[in-house]
Amino acid sequence: MTIQPRRITLDEWDIRYIELLGQGMVEPSYGGPLRRHVVDGGDTRLLKLRYDDSAAALRLWNFLLTEDDRLREARERGKLLIGTMKDLGTVPVMAYSGPNVVAFYPDGAWWIPCMMEMSAGLLSIASSLGLDETFCPVRAMIGAFVTQAHFPIPDLLTCSVGATCDDFSAIAQRLEGLGYPILWWEIPSRRKPDAGEEAITLPGGFTAPASQVAFVRSELERVRTAIADLSGSPLDDGALKEGIHAANRIRRILRELRTLAFTAPICPIPALEMLIAEMLAIHFCSDRDEAAAVLGQLLDVVRTRVEAGVGVLPAEAVRVFWVNPVADLRVMNLLEDCGGRVCGTEYLFSHALDDIPEDLPPMEALARMALADPMVGSAADRARRVVNDARGFGAEAVLISRIPGASHCAYEGAVIGEAIKSELGLPVVEIEVPPIADALMPTLTTRIEALMEIRRN
Ligand code: SF4
């Protein structure tokens, strides 16, 4: 018999942890009670979140919250560390194809101000360097480089440039100015092919001129050469093909997980754990094989719950499609507290969820995937994908969470919202979520509850 799963607090996790150990739970080397991340790591936001109560969710959280330890171990073992900035899903696939290479996203520092409830001072450091609150919270990354308290300084830093938001360009340029050399690789703004121009359909369905794909491929070749030179091992097509195959394996697990989680009659897993699961697919949390195992265990739990017809929320929860990641993770809980459930997401990297073509030369396949990034094309393109996905998952409402200071959000939310209303006739609400949204909780609650009400009526 499947036991009714629950969303629980950290206090409840203390008890649940002992219970699971008593039931014979076997943990990986990075396992342990969640509370240690508050006590030893200062991740005090964990005290305010609610979690899935499964051993799979515990493993997911522990895997996420021990990435810095893994990076330090990798450094000690002599692995090449690559900080891959901004591309969300392309360069890590290349990097993990090489032996002895570990890649991570310094951009992930985005969530440190939330997790540590501002105690790390990263945003203040960014402000002192001229990157104030008019920039998006990714400016925390520069504070993490300055303090060197969160991740080891990579041996190689890459950053995509060209069709990149102003925020990231400015922050990465400032970082280079501070003495951290960056290998810039350019990705052009994806455009529609002209009449008669050779066109290529990209993973996910967008199209681009063949000349743009060829250009991105040549740019990625420079990245390939740099990784090979620094790691001392050639990154040949055979290795890249294997790397793409391994990345696709993870993407397929995630796809099944998303489909089950978003379409099951009763929500089988909370939105917060699903957000973390999606993030693993773009960077593997510094251990690609373990990422696959962590997601596989989560998928097993979700399958079991769906088959048993049990879940973590009431069956009548309103099915909400969520656009953009939130700087404060607590807001993912808030949606569920207000009577909603997440049924579909677009967290700025939908291209990293699609299969990378395996029937093409690997660099061609990677170039096509990079150009399929929703953030390098028009807002209308992105809106089209959101509409299609929201329709596919049967969403009943759409929530667009704006990112404070983010240069891409000013009009994009309106474009996406209009497309949703005109093509699907669904209610849409926009909210803005800073890294710590406690002071805004009454306002956010009112707006989200209004969305639920509109849908129910
Ligand atoms: S502005 Fe948007 S795309 Fe740019 S770094 Fe911030 S969240 Fe990412």
Residues whose N, C-alpha, C, O or C-beta is under 5 A from the ligand:
A	BS01	SF4	C136 V138 C165 D167 F168 I403 A406 S407 H408
